[in-house]
């Protein structure tokens, strides 16, 4: 009886050792992995061609990553995407005031920087 039990345990142990994972048969298989690919677009506008990037509901515009606040009510209706040109002031917001011409609406507006 002990012989049969030890033979059965030995058989189970050998079966366990001989069983290998399904992909360990020595054949190289290319696994299909889902890789997310992102296209990176770098939009660079020509010099002196700028647009209003964001119109915030609190009353300021984002132009070149800087905040500008319009001083006249006629400029509050400008929208994102309008082409603009800086007539005075610094385009990155390092100024006290800027004079901006909106080419899309043909209006000039004075804005507070920052």
N, C-alpha and C positions, 0 to 999 in steps of 0.2 A: 504494500500500500504506500509506503514511504517512497519507494522507487517510482511509482506512477506519479505521485505528487511532485517529486523533484524533477521528473522528466517533463511534466506539464509546465512547471515553472521555468525550466530551462528553455523549453520551446517558446513560451511567451516572451522570455527575455531576448532570445535570438531574433524573433520576429520584430520586436521593438527596435533592436539594433540595426536590422537590415532595412527597415522602413525608412525611407529618406523623403524629404520634401519633394513635391512634384516638380519643382524647377531645378533640382540639384542633380539632373541627369547628365550634366556635362555639356549640354547644348546651350550655346549662347543665344538667347532670345532678346530682342529689343522690346523693352516694355514701353507701352504708350503712356506717357505721363501728360497730364494736362498742364501745360505751361501757359501762363497768361502773358501775352505780349502786348505791350503798350506802345503805340506810336507817339513819339514826342515831336511836336511841331514847335519850332521856335519862330514866332512871328516877329519880325523886325520891320518897323516902318522906316521909310527913308527919312533923312534928316529934315527937320522942320515940317513934318507931317504927323500930327498927333490927333488923337480922338479922345472923347470923353469915355472913360472906361466904365464908371459906375455912377449912377445918380441915386443918392441915398435919400430916403424919405424924411430925414431930419434936416434936409436943406443944404447938403454939400455935394460936390462932385469929386470923383477920384480921377486925376489926370496924372499919368506917369507915376502912379503909386503914391501920389501926394494929395491931400485934401485941399480943396478950394471952395470958398463960400461966396456965392454971388451977392453983390451989394444992391442990385436993382431987381425989382420984381419981374421985369420982362425976361430975365435970364432963368427964372425958375422953371420955365417950360422946356429947357434944353433936355435932350435925351441922350442916353448912352449910344455911342456910335457916331455922334455928330463930329465932323472934322473941324478942328480948331487950329488956330495959329496964335502964338504968343507975340503980342506987339510990345509989351513991356513986362518986366518982372522975370522971375526965374522959374523955369519950367518944372523944377523938382520941388517946389514949395518952400525954398529958402529965401523968402522975401516977405515984406509987409503987405504989399498989394501987387496985383498983376492985371494987365489989360489984355483981354483975350478976345480974338475975333472968331466967331463961329461961321465957318465958310458954308455950312449946310443951310443955315438960317439967315445968313448975311446980316448978323448983328454983332455989335461990340459990347462987351460987358466988363466992368471992373469987378475984380474978385479979391477977397482977402485970402492970403495964403495960410496954410497950416491949420 
